[in-house]
Amino acid sequence: KSIGGSGLPKRRMSREWQAVLKKLEAGDENSLKLAVIEADKVLDNILKKSNYPGENMGERLKHITSAQIANINDVWEAHKARNSVVHDPDFRLTRSQAEAAIKIYQRALENLEAL
């Protein structure tokens, strides 16, 4: 199933995405962590609105093929990094890890025509 015609307001999405990029720019570790968490949330909200089944992002991702999101395997890696940020208080997120994750989420969102 395609998401292109989901009629989501792109303007609101890009405002949410600008907030993610602003945190990435701030560059301190807390901001980087928040950027990754929020980027994950932006993608998850799109998946929810597109009626992908599942109780959470992980469950929803299982219903997605590379035909729907070309970089789905990368999205899994970024989502695992997000989980480490959220669940492991000792997890250290580097700037390059954060930038890589944000690029992955951005590519997935572009794939879904949400950005």
N, CA, C and O atoms as CSV, one atom per row, in Angstrom:
chain,resi,resn,atom,element,x,y,z
A,1,LYS,N,N,0.841,-1.201,0.000
A,1,LYS,CA,C,0.000,0.000,0.000
A,1,LYS,C,C,0.871,1.244,0.000
A,1,LYS,O,O,1.959,1.269,0.576
A,2,SER,N,N,0.378,2.243,-0.642
A,2,SER,CA,C,1.172,3.463,-0.788
A,2,SER,C,C,0.716,4.508,0.214
A,2,SER,O,O,-0.434,4.510,0.654
A,3,ILE,N,N,1.633,5.396,0.567
A,3,ILE,CA,C,1.315,6.402,1.566
A,3,ILE,C,C,1.197,7.772,0.920
A,3,ILE,O,O,0.701,8.718,1.532
A,4,GLY,N,N,1.652,7.870,-0.307
A,4,GLY,CA,C,1.711,9.156,-0.991
A,4,GLY,C,C,0.434,9.968,-0.888
A,4,GLY,O,O,0.486,11.177,-0.660
A,5,GLY,N,N,-0.716,9.318,-1.054
A,5,GLY,CA,C,-1.960,10.067,-1.090
A,5,GLY,C,C,-2.641,10.176,0.254
A,5,GLY,O,O,-3.863,10.306,0.316
A,6,SER,N,N,-1.889,10.127,1.318
A,6,SER,CA,C,-2.515,10.103,2.647
A,6,SER,C,C,-3.062,11.474,3.049
A,6,SER,O,O,-3.731,11.590,4.076
A,7,GLY,N,N,-2.791,12.501,2.264
A,7,GLY,CA,C,-3.367,13.813,2.521
A,7,GLY,C,C,-2.899,14.459,3.819
A,7,GLY,O,O,-3.603,15.304,4.372
A,8,LEU,N,N,-1.743,14.083,4.306
A,8,LEU,CA,C,-1.236,14.690,5.542
A,8,LEU,C,C,-0.715,16.089,5.248
A,8,LEU,O,O,-0.132,16.326,4.191
A,9,PRO,N,N,-0.919,16.999,6.160
A,9,PRO,CA,C,-0.426,18.366,5.922
A,9,PRO,C,C,1.099,18.403,5.965
A,9,PRO,O,O,1.701,18.203,7.020
A,10,LYS,N,N,1.715,18.658,4.822
A,10,LYS,CA,C,3.175,18.661,4.760
A,10,LYS,C,C,3.768,19.816,5.558
A,10,LYS,O,O,4.863,19.693,6.107
A,11,ARG,N,N,3.049,20.944,5.625
A,11,ARG,CA,C,3.602,22.100,6.333
A,11,ARG,C,C,3.870,21.774,7.793
A,11,ARG,O,O,4.921,22.124,8.329
A,12,ARG,N,N,2.919,21.102,8.437
A,12,ARG,CA,C,3.090,20.746,9.849
A,12,ARG,C,C,4.260,19.783,10.009
A,12,ARG,O,O,5.052,19.895,10.944
A,13,MET,N,N,4.353,18.844,9.085
A,13,MET,CA,C,5.456,17.892,9.130
A,13,MET,C,C,6.788,18.618,9.061
A,13,MET,O,O,7.705,18.337,9.832
A,14,SER,N,N,6.882,19.558,8.123
A,14,SER,CA,C,8.184,20.193,7.993
A,14,SER,C,C,8.496,21.060,9.213
A,14,SER,O,O,9.666,21.260,9.541
A,15,ARG,N,N,7.462,21.579,9.892
A,15,ARG,CA,C,7.725,22.328,11.124
A,15,ARG,C,C,8.275,21.379,12.193
A,15,ARG,O,O,9.233,21.708,12.892
A,16,GLU,N,N,7.660,20.206,12.309
A,16,GLU,CA,C,8.176,19.206,13.262
A,16,GLU,C,C,9.602,18.816,12.881
A,16,GLU,O,O,10.466,18.643,13.741
A,17,TRP,N,N,9.829,18.682,11.581
A,17,TRP,CA,C,11.158,18.260,11.128
A,17,TRP,C,C,12.184,19.367,11.381
A,17,TRP,O,O,13.327,19.079,11.737
A,18,GLN,N,N,11.786,20.628,11.200
A,18,GLN,CA,C,12.689,21.748,11.502
A,18,GLN,C,C,13.128,21.687,12.961
A,18,GLN,O,O,14.287,21.960,13.273
A,19,ALA,N,N,12.208,21.331,13.854
A,19,ALA,CA,C,12.535,21.238,15.282
A,19,ALA,C,C,13.582,20.148,15.519
A,19,ALA,O,O,14.481,20.307,16.345
A,20,VAL,N,N,13.454,19.035,14.783
A,20,VAL,CA,C,14.443,17.953,14.887
A,20,VAL,C,C,15.809,18.469,14.442
A,20,VAL,O,O,16.813,18.255,15.121
A,21,LEU,N,N,15.838,19.148,13.301
A,21,LEU,CA,C,17.113,19.635,12.756
A,21,LEU,C,C,17.746,20.683,13.658
A,21,LEU,O,O,18.970,20.753,13.768
A,22,LYS,N,N,16.921,21.498,14.302
A,22,LYS,CA,C,17.429,22.516,15.227
A,22,LYS,C,C,18.143,21.842,16.405
A,22,LYS,O,O,19.201,22.297,16.839
A,23,LYS,N,N,17.559,20.765,16.911
A,23,LYS,CA,C,18.196,20.039,18.017
A,23,LYS,C,C,19.509,19.411,17.563
A,23,LYS,O,O,20.495,19.408,18.299
A,24,LEU,N,N,19.510,18.881,16.348
A,24,LEU,CA,C,20.732,18.285,15.805
A,24,LEU,C,C,21.825,19.350,15.719
A,24,LEU,O,O,22.983,19.097,16.052
A,25,GLU,N,N,21.440,20.542,15.269
A,25,GLU,CA,C,22.379,21.660,15.152
A,25,GLU,C,C,22.945,22.079,16.500
A,25,GLU,O,O,24.120,22.430,16.599
A,26,ALA,N,N,22.111,22.043,17.545
A,26,ALA,CA,C,22.565,22.458,18.878
A,26,ALA,C,C,23.798,21.652,19.271
A,26,ALA,O,O,24.750,22.187,19.838
A,27,GLY,N,N,23.768,20.350,18.959
A,27,GLY,CA,C,24.977,19.553,19.041
A,27,GLY,C,C,25.351,18.973,20.396
A,27,GLY,O,O,26.185,18.070,20.455
A,28,ASP,N,N,24.758,19.462,21.501
A,28,ASP,CA,C,25.101,18.836,22.788
A,28,ASP,C,C,24.400,17.482,22.860
A,28,ASP,O,O,23.406,17.249,22.172
A,29,GLU,N,N,24.925,16.597,23.695
A,29,GLU,CA,C,24.431,15.218,23.672
A,29,GLU,C,C,22.935,15.110,23.951
A,29,GLU,O,O,22.247,14.324,23.301
A,30,ASN,N,N,22.422,15.877,24.898
A,30,ASN,CA,C,20.984,15.823,25.178
A,30,ASN,C,C,20.159,16.230,23.972
A,30,ASN,O,O,19.148,15.598,23.666
A,31,SER,N,N,20.581,17.280,23.289
A,31,SER,CA,C,19.868,17.733,22.089
A,31,SER,C,C,19.927,16.675,20.997
A,31,SER,O,O,18.940,16.429,20.304
A,32,LEU,N,N,21.090,16.053,20.848
A,32,LEU,CA,C,21.240,15.004,19.836
A,32,LEU,C,C,20.295,13.840,20.130
A,32,LEU,O,O,19.645,13.310,19.230
A,33,LYS,N,N,20.229,13.453,21.405
A,33,LYS,CA,C,19.338,12.356,21.799
A,33,LYS,C,C,17.880,12.718,21.518
A,33,LYS,O,O,17.123,11.905,20.988
A,34,LEU,N,N,17.494,13.943,21.876
A,34,LEU,CA,C,16.122,14.386,21.620
A,34,LEU,C,C,15.825,14.416,20.125
A,34,LEU,O,O,14.719,14.072,19.708
A,35,ALA,N,N,16.797,14.823,19.317
A,35,ALA,CA,C,16.605,14.872,17.869
A,35,ALA,C,C,16.277,13.478,17.337
A,35,ALA,O,O,15.370,13.316,16.520
A,36,VAL,N,N,17.019,12.476,17.804
A,36,VAL,CA,C,16.791,11.097,17.349
A,36,VAL,C,C,15.419,10.600,17.822
A,36,VAL,O,O,14.680,9.983,17.055
A,37,ILE,N,N,15.086,10.870,19.082
A,37,ILE,CA,C,13.792,10.438,19.626
A,37,ILE,C,C,12.654,11.095,18.848
A,37,ILE,O,O,11.679,10.431,18.495
A,38,GLU,N,N,12.773,12.386,18.581
A,38,GLU,CA,C,11.697,13.095,17.893
A,38,GLU,C,C,11.595,12.697,16.425
A,38,GLU,O,O,10.494,12.626,15.878
A,39,ALA,N,N,12.733,12.436,15.782
A,39,ALA,CA,C,12.704,11.991,14.382
A,39,ALA,C,C,11.975,10.652,14.291
A,39,ALA,O,O,11.185,10.428,13.374
A,40,ASP,N,N,12.243,9.771,15.240
A,40,ASP,CA,C,11.580,8.468,15.300
A,40,ASP,C,C,10.073,8.670,15.465
A,40,ASP,O,O,9.270,7.985,14.832
A,41,LYS,N,N,9.703,9.626,16.332
A,41,LYS,CA,C,8.285,9.900,16.601
A,41,LYS,C,C,7.583,10.455,15.358
A,41,LYS,O,O,6.441,10.096,15.073
A,42,VAL,N,N,8.271,11.329,14.623
A,42,VAL,CA,C,7.692,11.899,13.399
A,42,VAL,C,C,7.366,10.774,12.416
A,42,VAL,O,O,6.273,10.730,11.851
A,43,LEU,N,N,8.327,9.862,12.216
A,43,LEU,CA,C,8.093,8.741,11.296
A,43,LEU,C,C,6.975,7.846,11.824
A,43,LEU,O,O,6.104,7.424,11.063
A,44,ASP,N,N,6.997,7.558,13.110
A,44,ASP,CA,C,5.968,6.683,13.683
A,44,ASP,C,C,4.576,7.294,13.509
A,44,ASP,O,O,3.622,6.578,13.207
A,45,ASN,N,N,4.454,8.615,13.699
A,45,ASN,CA,C,3.152,9.268,13.520
A,45,ASN,C,C,2.638,9.111,12.095
A,45,ASN,O,O,1.442,8.911,11.878
A,46,ILE,N,N,3.545,9.203,11.123
A,46,ILE,CA,C,3.156,9.014,9.719
A,46,ILE,C,C,2.662,7.583,9.515
A,46,ILE,O,O,1.646,7.359,8.856
A,47,LEU,N,N,3.381,6.622,10.079
A,47,LEU,CA,C,2.985,5.216,9.917
A,47,LEU,C,C,1.619,4.972,10.551
A,47,LEU,O,O,0.782,4.266,9.988
A,48,LYS,N,N,1.400,5.563,11.733
A,48,LYS,CA,C,0.095,5.426,12.402
A,48,LYS,C,C,-1.020,6.002,11.538
A,48,LYS,O,O,-2.052,5.364,11.325
A,49,LYS,N,N,-0.797,7.217,11.046
A,49,LYS,CA,C,-1.828,7.879,10.231
A,49,LYS,C,C,-2.069,7.124,8.928
A,49,LYS,O,O,-3.133,7.238,8.320
A,50,SER,N,N,-1.069,6.353,8.508
A,50,SER,CA,C,-1.205,5.586,7.272
A,50,SER,C,C,-1.767,4.188,7.560
A,50,SER,O,O,-1.789,3.314,6.693
A,51,ASN,N,N,-2.215,4.012,8.793
A,51,ASN,CA,C,-2.896,2.772,9.206
A,51,ASN,C,C,-2.040,1.515,9.153
A,51,ASN,O,O,-2.546,0.427,8.879
A,52,TYR,N,N,-0.748,1.661,9.415
A,52,TYR,CA,C,0.061,0.457,9.584
A,52,TYR,C,C,-0.288,-0.147,10.931
A,52,TYR,O,O,-0.328,0.561,11.937
A,53,PRO,N,N,-0.542,-1.454,10.961
A,53,PRO,CA,C,-0.933,-2.086,12.222
A,53,PRO,C,C,0.247,-2.197,13.183
A,53,PRO,O,O,1.405,-2.196,12.765
A,54,GLY,N,N,-0.060,-2.292,14.465
A,54,GLY,CA,C,0.979,-2.491,15.476
A,54,GLY,C,C,0.772,-1.568,16.652
A,54,GLY,O,O,0.230,-0.470,16.523
A,55,GLU,N,N,1.215,-2.037,17.802
A,55,GLU,CA,C,1.088,-1.271,19.043
A,55,GLU,C,C,2.171,-0.216,19.164
A,55,GLU,O,O,2.007,0.764,19.891
A,56,ASN,N,N,3.281,-0.408,18.455
A,56,ASN,CA,C,4.405,0.519,18.565
A,56,ASN,C,C,5.174,0.558,17.248
A,56,ASN,O,O,4.865,-0.174,16.307
A,57,MET,N,N,6.163,1.411,17.205
A,57,MET,CA,C,6.962,1.599,15.993
A,57,MET,C,C,7.566,0.280,15.508
A,57,MET,O,O,7.509,-0.026,14.316
A,58,GLY,N,N,8.140,-0.497,16.417
A,58,GLY,CA,C,8.766,-1.763,16.025
A,58,GLY,C,C,7.774,-2.686,15.324
A,58,GLY,O,O,8.085,-3.272,14.287
A,59,GLU,N,N,6.581,-2.808,15.898
A,59,GLU,CA,C,5.559,-3.657,15.289
A,59,GLU,C,C,5.144,-3.111,13.921
A,59,GLU,O,O,4.946,-3.872,12.975
A,60,ARG,N,N,5.017,-1.794,13.828
A,60,ARG,CA,C,4.630,-1.200,12.542
A,60,ARG,C,C,5.707,-1.429,11.491
A,60,ARG,O,O,5.397,-1.707,10.332
A,61,LEU,N,N,6.977,-1.314,11.891
A,61,LEU,CA,C,8.077,-1.494,10.928
A,61,LEU,C,C,8.068,-2.896,10.323
A,61,LEU,O,O,8.490,-3.081,9.182
A,62,LYS,N,N,7.593,-3.876,11.075
A,62,LYS,CA,C,7.559,-5.255,10.568
A,62,LYS,C,C,6.624,-5.396,9.365
A,62,LYS,O,O,6.732,-6.357,8.604
A,63,HIS,N,N,5.712,-4.442,9.193
A,63,HIS,CA,C,4.747,-4.513,8.094
A,63,HIS,C,C,5.223,-3.756,6.854
A,63,HIS,O,O,4.487,-3.629,5.875
A,64,ILE,N,N,6.448,-3.260,6.902
A,64,ILE,CA,C,6.943,-2.416,5.815
A,64,ILE,C,C,8.014,-3.152,5.025
A,64,ILE,O,O,8.919,-3.763,5.593
A,65,THR,N,N,7.893,-3.083,3.709
A,65,THR,CA,C,8.893,-3.702,2.835
A,65,THR,C,C,9.753,-2.604,2.214
A,65,THR,O,O,9.443,-1.418,2.325
A,66,SER,N,N,10.827,-3.015,1.564
A,66,SER,CA,C,11.698,-2.035,0.906
A,66,SER,C,C,11.004,-1.409,-0.305
A,66,SER,O,O,11.478,-0.406,-0.838
A,67,ALA,N,N,9.894,-1.990,-0.738
A,67,ALA,CA,C,9.124,-1.350,-1.816
A,67,ALA,C,C,8.428,-0.094,-1.284
A,67,ALA,O,O,8.190,0.857,-2.029
A,68,GLN,N,N,8.105,-0.101,0.017
A,68,GLN,CA,C,7.417,1.041,0.616
A,68,GLN,C,C,8.407,2.072,1.147
A,68,GLN,O,O,8.240,3.274,0.937
A,69,ILE,N,N,9.439,1.591,1.836
A,69,ILE,CA,C,10.508,2.474,2.324
A,69,ILE,C,C,11.814,1.819,1.885
A,69,ILE,O,O,12.203,0.773,2.404
A,70,ALA,N,N,12.484,2.447,0.925
A,70,ALA,CA,C,13.675,1.837,0.318
A,70,ALA,C,C,14.739,1.497,1.358
A,70,ALA,O,O,15.418,0.477,1.240
A,71,ASN,N,N,14.888,2.353,2.383
A,71,ASN,CA,C,15.958,2.145,3.371
A,71,ASN,C,C,15.419,1.539,4.675
A,71,ASN,O,O,15.877,1.889,5.763
A,72,ILE,N,N,14.454,0.636,4.559
A,72,ILE,CA,C,13.814,0.066,5.763
A,72,ILE,C,C,14.834,-0.592,6.700
A,72,ILE,O,O,14.681,-0.504,7.919
A,73,ASN,N,N,15.860,-1.243,6.167
A,73,ASN,CA,C,16.859,-1.870,7.051
A,73,ASN,C,C,17.626,-0.824,7.847
A,73,ASN,O,O,17.946,-1.031,9.017
A,74,ASP,N,N,17.919,0.307,7.200
A,74,ASP,CA,C,18.575,1.413,7.904
A,74,ASP,C,C,17.647,1.988,8.973
A,74,ASP,O,O,18.087,2.350,10.064
A,75,VAL,N,N,16.346,2.066,8.640
A,75,VAL,CA,C,15.374,2.593,9.601
A,75,VAL,C,C,15.379,1.728,10.857
A,75,VAL,O,O,15.308,2.246,11.971
A,76,TRP,N,N,15.465,0.405,10.675
A,76,TRP,CA,C,15.546,-0.502,11.839
A,76,TRP,C,C,16.757,-0.143,12.704
A,76,TRP,O,O,16.658,-0.090,13.930
A,77,GLU,N,N,17.906,0.104,12.051
A,77,GLU,CA,C,19.129,0.439,12.800
A,77,GLU,C,C,18.950,1.753,13.564
A,77,GLU,O,O,19.349,1.867,14.723
A,78,ALA,N,N,18.350,2.737,12.904
A,78,ALA,CA,C,18.121,4.034,13.555
A,78,ALA,C,C,17.150,3.862,14.721
A,78,ALA,O,O,17.320,4.479,15.773
A,79,HIS,N,N,16.139,3.028,14.531
A,79,HIS,CA,C,15.158,2.795,15.598
A,79,HIS,C,C,15.816,2.086,16.786
A,79,HIS,O,O,15.487,2.367,17.938
A,80,LYS,N,N,16.753,1.160,16.502
A,80,LYS,CA,C,17.486,0.495,17.595
A,80,LYS,C,C,18.336,1.508,18.362
A,80,LYS,O,O,18.442,1.440,19.586
A,81,ALA,N,N,18.939,2.449,17.631
A,81,ALA,CA,C,19.732,3.498,18.292
A,81,ALA,C,C,18.819,4.338,19.179
A,81,ALA,O,O,19.185,4.681,20.304
A,82,ARG,N,N,17.626,4.671,18.674
A,82,ARG,CA,C,16.640,5.428,19.459
A,82,ARG,C,C,16.277,4.658,20.724
A,82,ARG,O,O,16.169,5.245,21.801
A,83,ASN,N,N,16.090,3.348,20.595
A,83,ASN,CA,C,15.751,2.534,21.774
A,83,ASN,C,C,16.885,2.554,22.792
A,83,ASN,O,O,16.636,2.602,23.997
A,84,SER,N,N,18.116,2.519,22.322
A,84,SER,CA,C,19.264,2.595,23.237
A,84,SER,C,C,19.258,3.925,23.977
A,84,SER,O,O,19.508,3.978,25.181
A,85,VAL,N,N,18.969,4.999,23.248
A,85,VAL,CA,C,18.913,6.333,23.857
A,85,VAL,C,C,17.852,6.355,24.960
A,85,VAL,O,O,18.089,6.879,26.048
A,86,VAL,N,N,16.685,5.783,24.670
A,86,VAL,CA,C,15.554,5.856,25.599
A,86,VAL,C,C,15.719,4.912,26.789
A,86,VAL,O,O,15.385,5.271,27.917
A,87,HIS,N,N,16.233,3.704,26.540
A,87,HIS,CA,C,16.203,2.672,27.579
A,87,HIS,C,C,17.519,2.452,28.318
A,87,HIS,O,O,17.536,1.816,29.372
A,88,ASP,N,N,18.626,2.973,27.774
A,88,ASP,CA,C,19.923,2.751,28.419
A,88,ASP,C,C,20.521,4.085,28.860
A,88,ASP,O,O,21.057,4.829,28.039
A,89,PRO,N,N,20.428,4.393,30.174
A,89,PRO,CA,C,20.916,5.699,30.657
A,89,PRO,C,C,22.412,5.897,30.421
A,89,PRO,O,O,22.885,7.033,30.409
A,90,ASP,N,N,23.161,4.811,30.235
A,90,ASP,CA,C,24.599,4.933,30.014
A,90,ASP,C,C,24.973,5.032,28.535
A,90,ASP,O,O,26.144,5.201,28.195
A,91,PHE,N,N,23.975,4.927,27.660
A,91,PHE,CA,C,24.259,4.971,26.219
A,91,PHE,C,C,24.785,6.339,25.821
A,91,PHE,O,O,24.166,7.362,26.115
A,92,ARG,N,N,25.923,6.352,25.156
A,92,ARG,CA,C,26.523,7.599,24.671
A,92,ARG,C,C,26.241,7.708,23.181
A,92,ARG,O,O,26.632,6.846,22.394
A,93,LEU,N,N,25.559,8.775,22.809
A,93,LEU,CA,C,25.245,9.013,21.405
A,93,LEU,C,C,26.224,10.045,20.858
A,93,LEU,O,O,26.303,11.162,21.371
A,94,THR,N,N,26.965,9.680,19.825
A,94,THR,CA,C,27.902,10.632,19.231
A,94,THR,C,C,27.178,11.483,18.193
A,94,THR,O,O,26.102,11.129,17.709
A,95,ARG,N,N,27.786,12.589,17.873
A,95,ARG,CA,C,27.203,13.471,16.851
A,95,ARG,C,C,27.047,12.727,15.525
A,95,ARG,O,O,26.021,12.852,14.857
A,96,SER,N,N,28.069,11.950,15.145
A,96,SER,CA,C,27.985,11.259,13.852
A,96,SER,C,C,26.890,10.192,13.856
A,96,SER,O,O,26.231,9.983,12.837
A,97,GLN,N,N,26.687,9.513,14.991
A,97,GLN,CA,C,25.582,8.545,15.086
A,97,GLN,C,C,24.239,9.260,14.930
A,97,GLN,O,O,23.351,8.797,14.214
A,98,ALA,N,N,24.111,10.391,15.611
A,98,ALA,CA,C,22.863,11.152,15.550
A,98,ALA,C,C,22.602,11.638,14.134
A,98,ALA,O,O,21.484,11.522,13.631
A,99,GLU,N,N,23.630,12.183,13.487
A,99,GLU,CA,C,23.463,12.674,12.118
A,99,GLU,C,C,23.080,11.546,11.175
A,99,GLU,O,O,22.225,11.718,10.306
A,100,ALA,N,N,23.714,10.390,11.348
A,100,ALA,CA,C,23.396,9.240,10.487
A,100,ALA,C,C,21.936,8.825,10.680
A,100,ALA,O,O,21.228,8.568,9.707
A,101,ALA,N,N,21.493,8.762,11.930
A,101,ALA,CA,C,20.110,8.360,12.217
A,101,ALA,C,C,19.123,9.364,11.621
A,101,ALA,O,O,18.121,8.969,11.026
A,102,ILE,N,N,19.400,10.648,11.777
A,102,ILE,CA,C,18.498,11.682,11.258
A,102,ILE,C,C,18.416,11.588,9.735
A,102,ILE,O,O,17.335,11.717,9.161
A,103,LYS,N,N,19.558,11.363,9.082
A,103,LYS,CA,C,19.559,11.203,7.614
A,103,LYS,C,C,18.674,10.022,7.204
A,103,LYS,O,O,17.925,10.107,6.231
A,104,ILE,N,N,18.766,8.929,7.951
A,104,ILE,CA,C,17.963,7.735,7.660
A,104,ILE,C,C,16.476,8.051,7.790
A,104,ILE,O,O,15.687,7.729,6.902
A,105,TYR,N,N,16.099,8.682,8.895
A,105,TYR,CA,C,14.687,9.035,9.088
A,105,TYR,C,C,14.219,9.989,7.993
A,105,TYR,O,O,13.107,9.859,7.481
A,106,GLN,N,N,15.080,10.954,7.635
A,106,GLN,CA,C,14.693,11.924,6.612
A,106,GLN,C,C,14.462,11.223,5.279
A,106,GLN,O,O,13.506,11.531,4.567
A,107,ARG,N,N,15.341,10.278,4.943
A,107,ARG,CA,C,15.187,9.559,3.675
A,107,ARG,C,C,13.893,8.751,3.679
A,107,ARG,O,O,13.187,8.697,2.672
A,108,ALA,N,N,13.584,8.124,4.810
A,108,ALA,CA,C,12.344,7.349,4.917
A,108,ALA,C,C,11.124,8.256,4.764
A,108,ALA,O,O,10.163,7.901,4.082
A,109,LEU,N,N,11.165,9.422,5.397
A,109,LEU,CA,C,10.055,10.377,5.305
A,109,LEU,C,C,9.893,10.896,3.873
A,109,LEU,O,O,8.775,11.088,3.396
A,110,GLU,N,N,11.026,11.120,3.196
A,110,GLU,CA,C,10.954,11.559,1.801
A,110,GLU,C,C,10.353,10.444,0.952
A,110,GLU,O,O,9.539,10.695,0.064
A,111,ASN,N,N,10.766,9.212,1.235
A,111,ASN,CA,C,10.242,8.028,0.554
A,111,ASN,C,C,8.720,7.973,0.666
A,111,ASN,O,O,8.027,7.620,-0.289
A,112,LEU,N,N,8.218,8.323,1.838
A,112,LEU,CA,C,6.771,8.280,2.104
A,112,LEU,C,C,6.099,9.581,1.664
A,112,LEU,O,O,4.901,9.774,1.872
A,113,GLU,N,N,6.882,10.465,1.057
A,113,GLU,CA,C,6.394,11.763,0.591
A,113,GLU,C,C,5.810,12.587,1.729
A,113,GLU,O,O,4.852,13.338,1.541
A,114,ALA,N,N,6.402,12.438,2.920
A,114,ALA,CA,C,5.945,13.191,4.083
A,114,ALA,C,C,6.782,14.457,4.269
A,114,ALA,O,O,6.399,15.346,5.029
A,115,LEU,N,N,7.908,14.542,3.588
A,115,LEU,CA,C,8.759,15.742,3.674
A,115,LEU,C,C,8.949,16.304,2.283
A,115,LEU,O,O,9.630,17.314,2.113
